[in-house]
Amino acid sequence: MVKISNKPNVNGINNVSEDVDYSAKLIAREGKLFAGLINTRFKGFAYGIILALVLIVIIPAIAKLCGL
């Protein structure tokens, strides 16, 4: 005998909605990371140039003045 159920089979719909939710979260995370990267880009360039200037010019000049 075949049992007839009045409950709908929504497993497929649940799986698809979970996949869509996961994809949407990944896209949102990528957007936030990209926005943060763009926001700090110029500050990072400035810090890099200052650090390079200190390491290449200022420290050797101080060492030369001290007689090292």
All heavy atoms as TSV, in Angstrom:
chain	resi	resn	atom	element	x	y	z
A	1	MET	N	N	0.828	-1.170	0.000
A	1	MET	CA	C	0.000	0.000	0.000
A	1	MET	C	C	0.886	1.252	0.000
A	1	MET	O	O	1.876	1.335	0.709
A	1	MET	CB	C	-0.888	-0.028	1.249
A	1	MET	CG	C	-1.742	1.153	1.388
A	1	MET	SD	S	-2.881	0.873	2.744
A	1	MET	CE	C	-3.834	2.259	2.540
A	2	VAL	N	N	0.506	2.219	-0.790
A	2	VAL	CA	C	1.252	3.469	-0.917
A	2	VAL	C	C	0.654	4.495	0.024
A	2	VAL	O	O	-0.556	4.720	0.023
A	2	VAL	CB	C	1.203	3.979	-2.370
A	2	VAL	CG1	C	1.898	5.316	-2.480
A	2	VAL	CG2	C	1.797	2.960	-3.305
A	3	LYS	N	N	1.535	5.094	0.828
A	3	LYS	CA	C	1.055	6.126	1.745
A	3	LYS	C	C	1.066	7.474	1.031
A	3	LYS	O	O	2.027	7.824	0.355
A	3	LYS	CB	C	1.949	6.198	2.981
A	3	LYS	CG	C	1.845	5.012	3.870
A	3	LYS	CD	C	2.669	5.220	5.129
A	3	LYS	CE	C	2.531	4.008	6.031
A	3	LYS	NZ	N	3.262	4.205	7.291
A	4	ILE	N	N	0.022	8.193	1.168
A	4	ILE	CA	C	-0.101	9.514	0.569
A	4	ILE	C	C	0.056	10.536	1.695
A	4	ILE	O	O	-0.614	10.450	2.716
A	4	ILE	CB	C	-1.443	9.687	-0.149
A	4	ILE	CG1	C	-1.544	8.672	-1.280
A	4	ILE	CG2	C	-1.594	11.107	-0.659
A	4	ILE	CD1	C	-2.875	8.670	-1.987
A	5	SER	N	N	0.946	11.474	1.473
A	5	SER	CA	C	1.220	12.484	2.482
A	5	SER	C	C	0.660	13.820	2.035
A	5	SER	O	O	0.667	14.155	0.846
A	5	SER	CB	C	2.723	12.608	2.703
A	5	SER	OG	O	2.998	13.668	3.575
A	6	ASN	N	N	0.178	14.574	2.971
A	6	ASN	CA	C	-0.312	15.914	2.643
A	6	ASN	C	C	0.763	16.980	2.861
A	6	ASN	O	O	0.508	18.156	2.688
A	6	ASN	CB	C	-1.555	16.240	3.459
A	6	ASN	CG	C	-1.292	16.236	4.958
A	6	ASN	OD1	O	-0.195	15.897	5.398
A	6	ASN	ND2	N	-2.288	16.610	5.728
A	7	LYS	N	N	1.976	16.557	3.253
A	7	LYS	CA	C	3.076	17.499	3.457
A	7	LYS	C	C	3.842	17.654	2.142
A	7	LYS	O	O	4.229	16.666	1.522
A	7	LYS	CB	C	4.025	16.999	4.541
A	7	LYS	CG	C	3.382	16.892	5.902
A	7	LYS	CD	C	4.352	16.337	6.908
A	7	LYS	CE	C	3.668	16.132	8.245
A	7	LYS	NZ	N	4.564	15.507	9.226
A	8	PRO	N	N	4.096	18.875	1.712
A	8	PRO	CA	C	4.825	19.059	0.458
A	8	PRO	C	C	6.315	18.743	0.632
A	8	PRO	O	O	6.882	18.892	1.709
A	8	PRO	CB	C	4.620	20.539	0.133
A	8	PRO	CG	C	4.362	21.173	1.450
A	8	PRO	CD	C	3.673	20.135	2.292
A	9	ASN	N	N	6.916	18.284	-0.430
A	9	ASN	CA	C	8.348	17.995	-0.429
A	9	ASN	C	C	9.089	19.268	-0.820
A	9	ASN	O	O	9.110	19.657	-1.984
A	9	ASN	CB	C	8.656	16.867	-1.404
A	9	ASN	CG	C	10.098	16.430	-1.341
A	9	ASN	OD1	O	10.861	16.921	-0.512
A	9	ASN	ND2	N	10.482	15.523	-2.208
A	10	VAL	N	N	9.706	19.931	0.152
A	10	VAL	CA	C	10.369	21.208	-0.092
A	10	VAL	C	C	11.885	21.099	0.066
A	10	VAL	O	O	12.564	22.116	0.179
A	10	VAL	CB	C	9.810	22.306	0.840
A	10	VAL	CG1	C	8.379	22.611	0.512
A	10	VAL	CG2	C	9.975	21.917	2.284
A	11	ASN	N	N	12.427	19.889	0.049
A	11	ASN	CA	C	13.878	19.726	0.209
A	11	ASN	C	C	14.646	20.414	-0.909
A	11	ASN	O	O	15.671	21.052	-0.670
A	11	ASN	CB	C	14.238	18.244	0.263
A	11	ASN	CG	C	13.793	17.595	1.556
A	11	ASN	OD1	O	13.639	18.278	2.565
A	11	ASN	ND2	N	13.580	16.295	1.522
A	12	GLY	N	N	14.155	20.292	-2.123
A	12	GLY	CA	C	14.826	20.934	-3.252
A	12	GLY	C	C	14.816	22.443	-3.133
A	12	GLY	O	O	15.812	23.112	-3.392
A	13	ILE	N	N	13.694	22.993	-2.733
A	13	ILE	CA	C	13.577	24.451	-2.569
A	13	ILE	C	C	14.496	24.922	-1.445
A	13	ILE	O	O	15.162	25.958	-1.564
A	13	ILE	CB	C	12.112	24.842	-2.296
A	13	ILE	CG1	C	11.256	24.508	-3.508
A	13	ILE	CG2	C	12.000	26.313	-1.943
A	13	ILE	CD1	C	9.778	24.659	-3.276
A	14	ASN	N	N	14.565	24.173	-0.348
A	14	ASN	CA	C	15.454	24.550	0.761
A	14	ASN	C	C	16.907	24.519	0.329
A	14	ASN	O	O	17.687	25.416	0.690
A	14	ASN	CB	C	15.245	23.614	1.952
A	14	ASN	CG	C	13.958	23.880	2.683
A	14	ASN	OD1	O	13.403	24.960	2.578
A	14	ASN	ND2	N	13.467	22.891	3.410
A	15	ASN	N	N	17.310	23.498	-0.439
A	15	ASN	CA	C	18.700	23.412	-0.902
A	15	ASN	C	C	19.059	24.585	-1.799
A	15	ASN	O	O	20.132	25.178	-1.674
A	15	ASN	CB	C	18.940	22.100	-1.638
A	15	ASN	CG	C	18.907	20.907	-0.705
A	15	ASN	OD1	O	19.103	21.047	0.500
A	15	ASN	ND2	N	18.656	19.734	-1.242
A	16	VAL	N	N	18.163	24.928	-2.711
A	16	VAL	CA	C	18.424	26.041	-3.627
A	16	VAL	C	C	18.489	27.354	-2.854
A	16	VAL	O	O	19.365	28.190	-3.104
A	16	VAL	CB	C	17.351	26.102	-4.737
A	16	VAL	CG1	C	17.462	27.378	-5.534
A	16	VAL	CG2	C	17.478	24.903	-5.650
A	17	SER	N	N	17.602	27.551	-1.891
A	17	SER	CA	C	17.616	28.805	-1.131
A	17	SER	C	C	18.881	28.905	-0.277
A	17	SER	O	O	19.429	29.998	-0.113
A	17	SER	CB	C	16.371	28.924	-0.258
A	17	SER	OG	O	16.374	27.943	0.744
A	18	GLU	N	N	19.374	27.786	0.246
A	18	GLU	CA	C	20.639	27.815	1.000
A	18	GLU	C	C	21.811	28.148	0.091
A	18	GLU	O	O	22.703	28.910	0.474
A	18	GLU	CB	C	20.862	26.476	1.690
A	18	GLU	CG	C	19.947	26.235	2.867
A	18	GLU	CD	C	20.105	24.844	3.453
A	18	GLU	OE1	O	20.997	24.098	3.008
A	18	GLU	OE2	O	19.318	24.514	4.364
A	19	ASP	N	N	21.810	27.608	-1.138
A	19	ASP	CA	C	22.872	27.922	-2.090
A	19	ASP	C	C	22.858	29.399	-2.471
A	19	ASP	O	O	23.911	30.040	-2.556
A	19	ASP	CB	C	22.738	27.062	-3.347
A	19	ASP	CG	C	23.073	25.604	-3.105
A	19	ASP	OD1	O	23.707	25.307	-2.063
A	19	ASP	OD2	O	22.700	24.764	-3.945
A	20	VAL	N	N	21.673	29.939	-2.693
A	20	VAL	CA	C	21.556	31.355	-3.054
A	20	VAL	C	C	22.004	32.229	-1.889
A	20	VAL	O	O	22.709	33.224	-2.083
A	20	VAL	CB	C	20.106	31.675	-3.481
A	20	VAL	CG1	C	19.887	33.170	-3.594
A	20	VAL	CG2	C	19.783	30.996	-4.793
A	21	ASP	N	N	21.620	31.866	-0.674
A	21	ASP	CA	C	22.013	32.624	0.513
A	21	ASP	C	C	23.534	32.616	0.678
A	21	ASP	O	O	24.152	33.654	0.936
A	21	ASP	CB	C	21.330	32.034	1.742
A	21	ASP	CG	C	21.578	32.846	2.993
A	21	ASP	OD1	O	21.458	34.083	2.920
A	21	ASP	OD2	O	21.866	32.237	4.042
A	22	TYR	N	N	24.160	31.456	0.493
A	22	TYR	CA	C	25.613	31.336	0.605
A	22	TYR	C	C	26.305	32.182	-0.460
A	22	TYR	O	O	27.264	32.902	-0.175
A	22	TYR	CB	C	26.013	29.867	0.475
A	22	TYR	CG	C	27.490	29.615	0.553
A	22	TYR	CD1	C	28.169	29.707	1.761
A	22	TYR	CD2	C	28.221	29.292	-0.582
A	22	TYR	CE1	C	29.521	29.475	1.836
A	22	TYR	CE2	C	29.583	29.058	-0.520
A	22	TYR	CZ	C	30.224	29.151	0.690
A	22	TYR	OH	O	31.565	28.923	0.761
A	23	SER	N	N	25.806	32.124	-1.685
A	23	SER	CA	C	26.408	32.915	-2.766
A	23	SER	C	C	26.270	34.406	-2.497
A	23	SER	O	O	27.208	35.176	-2.744
A	23	SER	CB	C	25.747	32.564	-4.098
A	23	SER	OG	O	25.965	31.220	-4.420
A	24	ALA	N	N	25.115	34.814	-1.990
A	24	ALA	CA	C	24.909	36.232	-1.696
A	24	ALA	C	C	25.861	36.702	-0.599
A	24	ALA	O	O	26.401	37.815	-0.667
A	24	ALA	CB	C	23.468	36.469	-1.276
A	25	LYS	N	N	26.089	35.864	0.397
A	25	LYS	CA	C	27.023	36.235	1.468
A	25	LYS	C	C	28.449	36.345	0.941
A	25	LYS	O	O	29.203	37.233	1.345
A	25	LYS	CB	C	26.951	35.226	2.600
A	25	LYS	CG	C	25.691	35.349	3.422
A	25	LYS	CD	C	25.640	34.318	4.516
A	25	LYS	CE	C	24.353	34.424	5.309
A	25	LYS	NZ	N	24.248	33.399	6.349
A	26	LEU	N	N	28.838	35.431	0.029
A	26	LEU	CA	C	30.180	35.523	-0.557
A	26	LEU	C	C	30.349	36.801	-1.364
A	26	LEU	O	O	31.386	37.470	-1.279
A	26	LEU	CB	C	30.447	34.309	-1.446
A	26	LEU	CG	C	30.783	33.009	-0.752
A	26	LEU	CD1	C	30.971	31.909	-1.791
A	26	LEU	CD2	C	32.018	33.137	0.088
A	27	ILE	N	N	29.347	37.151	-2.149
A	27	ILE	CA	C	29.420	38.373	-2.956
A	27	ILE	C	C	29.480	39.598	-2.055
A	27	ILE	O	O	30.250	40.539	-2.307
A	27	ILE	CB	C	28.219	38.435	-3.920
A	27	ILE	CG1	C	28.353	37.336	-4.978
A	27	ILE	CG2	C	28.112	39.796	-4.575
A	27	ILE	CD1	C	27.119	37.142	-5.831
A	28	ALA	N	N	28.709	39.607	-0.981
A	28	ALA	CA	C	28.734	40.745	-0.059
A	28	ALA	C	C	30.086	40.866	0.623
A	28	ALA	O	O	30.620	41.974	0.775
A	28	ALA	CB	C	27.629	40.586	0.982
A	29	ARG	N	N	30.678	39.733	1.017
A	29	ARG	CA	C	31.989	39.760	1.669
A	29	ARG	C	C	33.044	40.288	0.707
A	29	ARG	O	O	33.908	41.082	1.080
A	29	ARG	CB	C	32.364	38.360	2.137
A	29	ARG	CG	C	33.630	38.337	2.949
A	29	ARG	CD	C	34.070	36.958	3.338
A	29	ARG	NE	N	32.988	36.086	3.727
A	29	ARG	CZ	C	33.098	34.769	3.776
A	29	ARG	NH1	N	34.217	34.179	3.463
A	29	ARG	NH2	N	32.074	34.030	4.133
A	30	GLU	N	N	32.983	39.856	-0.549
A	30	GLU	CA	C	33.948	40.328	-1.532
A	30	GLU	C	C	33.805	41.833	-1.751
A	30	GLU	O	O	34.798	42.550	-1.863
A	30	GLU	CB	C	33.752	39.588	-2.854
A	30	GLU	CG	C	34.719	40.029	-3.921
A	30	GLU	CD	C	34.438	39.376	-5.260
A	30	GLU	OE1	O	33.550	38.520	-5.335
A	30	GLU	OE2	O	35.118	39.748	-6.222
A	31	GLY	N	N	32.567	42.314	-1.790
A	31	GLY	CA	C	32.339	43.750	-1.959
A	31	GLY	C	C	32.891	44.560	-0.802
A	31	GLY	O	O	33.481	45.620	-0.992
A	32	LYS	N	N	32.713	44.058	0.416
A	32	LYS	CA	C	33.239	44.762	1.587
A	32	LYS	C	C	34.763	44.789	1.579
A	32	LYS	O	O	35.384	45.806	1.904
A	32	LYS	CB	C	32.743	44.099	2.862
A	32	LYS	CG	C	31.271	44.297	3.115
A	32	LYS	CD	C	30.823	43.521	4.333
A	32	LYS	CE	C	29.328	43.557	4.510
A	32	LYS	NZ	N	28.880	42.731	5.638
A	33	LEU	N	N	35.386	43.674	1.216
A	33	LEU	CA	C	36.851	43.638	1.165
A	33	LEU	C	C	37.386	44.588	0.108
A	33	LEU	O	O	38.384	45.290	0.325
A	33	LEU	CB	C	37.329	42.217	0.892
A	33	LEU	CG	C	37.192	41.228	2.039
A	33	LEU	CD1	C	37.541	39.822	1.571
A	33	LEU	CD2	C	38.076	41.629	3.193
A	34	PHE	N	N	36.732	44.618	-1.060
A	34	PHE	CA	C	37.182	45.500	-2.130
A	34	PHE	C	C	37.018	46.961	-1.727
A	34	PHE	O	O	37.895	47.790	-2.002
A	34	PHE	CB	C	36.399	45.206	-3.414
A	34	PHE	CG	C	36.893	45.964	-4.600
A	34	PHE	CD1	C	38.099	45.629	-5.183
A	34	PHE	CD2	C	36.169	47.012	-5.120
A	34	PHE	CE1	C	38.577	46.330	-6.277
A	34	PHE	CE2	C	36.624	47.715	-6.207
A	34	PHE	CZ	C	37.830	47.368	-6.784
A	35	ALA	N	N	35.919	47.295	-1.064
A	35	ALA	CA	C	35.708	48.672	-0.616
A	35	ALA	C	C	36.766	49.068	0.410
A	35	ALA	O	O	37.274	50.195	0.386
A	35	ALA	CB	C	34.310	48.825	-0.020
A	36	GLY	N	N	37.112	48.159	1.305
A	36	GLY	CA	C	38.158	48.445	2.286
A	36	GLY	C	C	39.509	48.633	1.625
A	36	GLY	O	O	40.300	49.486	2.027
A	37	LEU	N	N	39.786	47.825	0.611
A	37	LEU	CA	C	41.049	47.945	-0.113
A	37	LEU	C	C	41.139	49.285	-0.823
A	37	LEU	O	O	42.168	49.966	-0.760
A	37	LEU	CB	C	41.182	46.800	-1.122
A	37	LEU	CG	C	42.395	46.828	-2.026
A	37	LEU	CD1	C	43.652	46.581	-1.216
A	37	LEU	CD2	C	42.260	45.798	-3.115
A	38	ILE	N	N	40.085	49.689	-1.485
A	38	ILE	CA	C	40.075	50.970	-2.190
A	38	ILE	C	C	40.194	52.124	-1.196
A	38	ILE	O	O	40.871	53.120	-1.454
A	38	ILE	CB	C	38.786	51.101	-3.029
A	38	ILE	CG1	C	38.773	50.064	-4.154
A	38	ILE	CG2	C	38.622	52.491	-3.597
A	38	ILE	CD1	C	39.917	50.187	-5.138
A	39	ASN	N	N	39.566	51.982	-0.037
A	39	ASN	CA	C	39.569	53.047	0.965
A	39	ASN	C	C	40.956	53.280	1.551
A	39	ASN	O	O	41.321	54.412	1.866
A	39	ASN	CB	C	38.573	52.705	2.074
A	39	ASN	CG	C	38.304	53.866	2.983
A	39	ASN	OD1	O	38.473	55.013	2.603
A	39	ASN	ND2	N	37.877	53.560	4.193
A	40	THR	N	N	41.755	52.238	1.709
A	40	THR	CA	C	43.070	52.364	2.345
A	40	THR	C	C	44.224	52.370	1.342
A	40	THR	O	O	45.385	52.340	1.749
A	40	THR	CB	C	43.287	51.214	3.330
A	40	THR	OG1	O	43.214	49.971	2.637
A	40	THR	CG2	C	42.265	51.245	4.441
A	41	ARG	N	N	43.929	52.424	0.067
A	41	ARG	CA	C	44.977	52.331	-0.957
A	41	ARG	C	C	45.974	53.478	-0.862
A	41	ARG	O	O	47.196	53.241	-0.837
A	41	ARG	CB	C	44.313	52.294	-2.333
A	41	ARG	CG	C	45.271	52.299	-3.482
A	41	ARG	CD	C	44.542	52.196	-4.789
A	41	ARG	NE	N	43.502	53.212	-4.890
A	41	ARG	CZ	C	42.657	53.279	-5.887
A	41	ARG	NH1	N	42.689	52.393	-6.837
A	41	ARG	NH2	N	41.760	54.237	-5.924
A	42	PHE	N	N	45.519	54.724	-0.804
A	42	PHE	CA	C	46.428	55.864	-0.813
A	42	PHE	C	C	47.218	55.958	0.490
A	42	PHE	O	O	48.393	56.314	0.482
A	42	PHE	CB	C	45.651	57.156	-1.076
A	42	PHE	CG	C	45.045	57.195	-2.451
A	42	PHE	CD1	C	43.675	57.155	-2.614
A	42	PHE	CD2	C	45.851	57.229	-3.573
A	42	PHE	CE1	C	43.120	57.163	-3.875
A	42	PHE	CE2	C	45.308	57.236	-4.851
A	42	PHE	CZ	C	43.930	57.208	-4.999
A	43	LYS	N	N	46.578	55.625	1.593
A	43	LYS	CA	C	47.282	55.640	2.870
A	43	LYS	C	C	48.402	54.597	2.866
A	43	LYS	O	O	49.496	54.851	3.363
A	43	LYS	CB	C	46.301	55.344	4.009
A	43	LYS	CG	C	46.880	55.598	5.377
A	43	LYS	CD	C	45.925	55.177	6.490
A	43	LYS	CE	C	44.590	55.842	6.423
A	43	LYS	NZ	N	43.714	55.490	7.553
A	44	GLY	N	N	48.154	53.448	2.300
A	44	GLY	CA	C	49.170	52.404	2.214
A	44	GLY	C	C	50.339	52.817	1.336
A	44	GLY	O	O	51.499	52.528	1.654
A	45	PHE	N	N	50.051	53.466	0.216
A	45	PHE	CA	C	51.132	53.966	-0.643
A	45	PHE	C	C	51.987	54.979	0.105
A	45	PHE	O	O	53.222	54.961	0.018
A	45	PHE	CB	C	50.578	54.612	-1.916
A	45	PHE	CG	C	50.126	53.636	-2.958
A	45	PHE	CD1	C	49.053	53.936	-3.773
A	45	PHE	CD2	C	50.759	52.421	-3.146
A	45	PHE	CE1	C	48.622	53.062	-4.738
A	45	PHE	CE2	C	50.335	51.532	-4.108
A	45	PHE	CZ	C	49.263	51.852	-4.912
A	46	ALA	N	N	51.360	55.870	0.842
A	46	ALA	CA	C	52.098	56.896	1.589
A	46	ALA	C	C	52.985	56.255	2.651
A	46	ALA	O	O	54.160	56.616	2.788
A	46	ALA	CB	C	51.127	57.872	2.227
A	47	TYR	N	N	52.442	55.290	3.402
A	47	TYR	CA	C	53.257	54.604	4.407
A	47	TYR	C	C	54.422	53.864	3.763
A	47	TYR	O	O	55.533	53.855	4.297
A	47	TYR	CB	C	52.410	53.611	5.206
A	47	TYR	CG	C	51.438	54.249	6.177
A	47	TYR	CD1	C	50.283	53.578	6.544
A	47	TYR	CD2	C	51.662	55.500	6.720
A	47	TYR	CE1	C	49.380	54.140	7.428
A	47	TYR	CE2	C	50.770	56.068	7.602
A	47	TYR	CZ	C	49.633	55.384	7.954
A	47	TYR	OH	O	48.746	55.946	8.829
A	48	GLY	N	N	54.196	53.247	2.631
A	48	GLY	CA	C	55.270	52.536	1.932
A	48	GLY	C	C	56.372	53.466	1.461
A	48	GLY	O	O	57.559	53.157	1.584
A	49	ILE	N	N	56.007	54.609	0.916
A	49	ILE	CA	C	57.013	55.569	0.450
A	49	ILE	C	C	57.814	56.112	1.626
A	49	ILE	O	O	59.055	56.240	1.549
A	49	ILE	CB	C	56.333	56.709	-0.342
A	49	ILE	CG1	C	55.826	56.169	-1.674
A	49	ILE	CG2	C	57.288	57.868	-0.563
A	49	ILE	CD1	C	54.955	57.139	-2.438
A	50	ILE	N	N	57.138	56.430	2.730
A	50	ILE	CA	C	57.843	56.931	3.916
A	50	ILE	C	C	58.792	55.878	4.469
A	50	ILE	O	O	59.948	56.179	4.798
A	50	ILE	CB	C	56.832	57.393	4.981
A	50	ILE	CG1	C	56.117	58.647	4.500
A	50	ILE	CG2	C	57.513	57.641	6.309
A	50	ILE	CD1	C	54.929	59.048	5.348
A	51	LEU	N	N	58.354	54.638	4.552
A	51	LEU	CA	C	59.214	53.566	5.050
A	51	LEU	C	C	60.421	53.357	4.143
A	51	LEU	O	O	61.552	53.179	4.623
A	51	LEU	CB	C	58.410	52.272	5.191
A	51	LEU	CG	C	59.162	51.075	5.746
A	51	LEU	CD1	C	59.619	51.353	7.168
A	51	LEU	CD2	C	58.297	49.841	5.687
A	52	ALA	N	N	60.191	53.377	2.835
A	52	ALA	CA	C	61.299	53.219	1.901
A	52	ALA	C	C	62.290	54.370	2.036
A	52	ALA	O	O	63.510	54.155	2.003
A	52	ALA	CB	C	60.767	53.143	0.473
A	53	LEU	N	N	61.792	55.573	2.200
A	53	LEU	CA	C	62.662	56.733	2.371
A	53	LEU	C	C	63.507	56.594	3.636
A	53	LEU	O	O	64.709	56.864	3.620
A	53	LEU	CB	C	61.820	58.014	2.430
A	53	LEU	CG	C	62.580	59.323	2.539
A	53	LEU	CD1	C	63.350	59.569	1.253
A	53	LEU	CD2	C	61.624	60.458	2.809
A	54	VAL	N	N	62.893	56.148	4.720
A	54	VAL	CA	C	63.630	55.965	5.976
A	54	VAL	C	C	64.702	54.902	5.819
A	54	VAL	O	O	65.849	55.087	6.232
A	54	VAL	CB	C	62.651	55.604	7.122
A	54	VAL	CG1	C	63.393	55.096	8.340
A	54	VAL	CG2	C	61.810	56.813	7.488
A	55	LEU	N	N	64.362	53.781	5.211
A	55	LEU	CA	C	65.310	52.673	5.107
A	55	LEU	C	C	66.436	52.939	4.111
A	55	LEU	O	O	67.565	52.505	4.317
A	55	LEU	CB	C	64.571	51.388	4.718
A	55	LEU	CG	C	63.631	50.820	5.777
A	55	LEU	CD1	C	62.887	49.624	5.212
A	55	LEU	CD2	C	64.397	50.431	7.022
A	56	ILE	N	N	66.148	53.655	3.035
A	56	ILE	CA	C	67.142	53.824	1.971
A	56	ILE	C	C	67.963	55.099	2.140
A	56	ILE	O	O	69.154	55.121	1.820
A	56	ILE	CB	C	66.439	53.805	0.595
A	56	ILE	CG1	C	65.846	52.427	0.352
A	56	ILE	CG2	C	67.395	54.162	-0.520
A	56	ILE	CD1	C	64.999	52.328	-0.894
A	57	VAL	N	N	67.384	56.168	2.652
A	57	VAL	CA	C	68.081	57.462	2.681
A	57	VAL	C	C	68.467	57.878	4.099
A	57	VAL	O	O	69.636	58.188	4.359
A	57	VAL	CB	C	67.196	58.561	2.022
A	57	VAL	CG1	C	67.856	59.913	2.133
A	57	VAL	CG2	C	66.909	58.211	0.584
A	58	ILE	N	N	67.531	57.896	4.998
A	58	ILE	CA	C	67.766	58.519	6.300
A	58	ILE	C	C	68.683	57.676	7.181
A	58	ILE	O	O	69.636	58.202	7.772
A	58	ILE	CB	C	66.423	58.817	7.002
A	58	ILE	CG1	C	65.658	59.845	6.170
A	58	ILE	CG2	C	66.631	59.308	8.409
A	58	ILE	CD1	C	64.271	60.137	6.668
A	59	ILE	N	N	68.442	56.384	7.289
A	59	ILE	CA	C	69.290	55.541	8.144
A	59	ILE	C	C	70.738	55.512	7.647
A	59	ILE	O	O	71.660	55.679	8.449
A	59	ILE	CB	C	68.688	54.135	8.301
A	59	ILE	CG1	C	67.392	54.220	9.102
A	59	ILE	CG2	C	69.670	53.187	8.957
A	59	ILE	CD1	C	66.651	52.911	9.242
A	60	PRO	N	N	70.993	55.328	6.340
A	60	PRO	CA	C	72.391	55.405	5.901
A	60	PRO	C	C	73.024	56.781	6.123
A	60	PRO	O	O	74.229	56.882	6.436
A	60	PRO	CB	C	72.318	55.069	4.418
A	60	PRO	CG	C	71.097	54.240	4.283
A	60	PRO	CD	C	70.150	54.810	5.271
A	61	ALA	N	N	72.250	57.857	5.988
A	61	ALA	CA	C	72.802	59.191	6.216
A	61	ALA	C	C	73.185	59.363	7.677
A	61	ALA	O	O	74.253	59.930	8.001
A	61	ALA	CB	C	71.781	60.250	5.801
A	62	ILE	N	N	72.351	58.886	8.593
A	62	ILE	CA	C	72.687	58.962	10.025
A	62	ILE	C	C	73.904	58.113	10.339
A	62	ILE	O	O	74.793	58.527	11.110
A	62	ILE	CB	C	71.473	58.523	10.876
A	62	ILE	CG1	C	70.350	59.554	10.738
A	62	ILE	CG2	C	71.850	58.354	12.342
A	62	ILE	CD1	C	69.038	59.118	11.387
A	63	ALA	N	N	74.002	56.937	9.738
A	63	ALA	CA	C	75.154	56.072	9.957
A	63	ALA	C	C	76.437	56.723	9.455
A	63	ALA	O	O	77.488	56.634	10.068
A	63	ALA	CB	C	74.931	54.718	9.284
A	64	LYS	N	N	76.350	57.407	8.305
A	64	LYS	CA	C	77.528	58.092	7.751
A	64	LYS	C	C	77.959	59.252	8.636
A	64	LYS	O	O	79.159	59.486	8.842
A	64	LYS	CB	C	77.211	58.579	6.340
A	64	LYS	CG	C	78.414	59.110	5.620
A	64	LYS	CD	C	78.063	59.468	4.168
A	64	LYS	CE	C	79.292	59.932	3.454
A	64	LYS	NZ	N	78.987	60.304	2.075
A	65	LEU	N	N	77.003	59.992	9.196
A	65	LEU	CA	C	77.326	61.095	10.081
A	65	LEU	C	C	77.944	60.608	11.389
A	65	LEU	O	O	78.790	61.291	11.978
A	65	LEU	CB	C	76.075	61.933	10.395
A	65	LEU	CG	C	75.543	62.786	9.245
A	65	LEU	CD1	C	74.220	63.444	9.649
A	65	LEU	CD2	C	76.558	63.843	8.853
A	66	CYS	N	N	77.569	59.459	11.845
A	66	CYS	CA	C	78.124	58.897	13.083
A	66	CYS	C	C	79.471	58.220	12.850
A	66	CYS	O	O	80.114	57.791	13.821
A	66	CYS	CB	C	77.151	57.875	13.690
A	66	CYS	SG	S	75.645	58.648	14.307
A	67	GLY	N	N	79.905	58.097	11.630
A	67	GLY	CA	C	81.201	57.507	11.316
A	67	GLY	C	C	81.177	56.001	11.206
A	67	GLY	O	O	82.218	55.348	11.351
A	68	LEU	N	N	80.040	55.419	10.957
A	68	LEU	CA	C	79.957	53.958	10.812
A	68	LEU	C	C	80.182	53.523	9.398
A	68	LEU	O	O	79.975	54.080	8.449
A	68	LEU	CB	C	78.600	53.441	11.311
A	68	LEU	CG	C	78.327	53.672	12.793
A	68	LEU	CD1	C	76.914	53.229	13.113
A	68	LEU	CD2	C	79.293	52.888	13.645
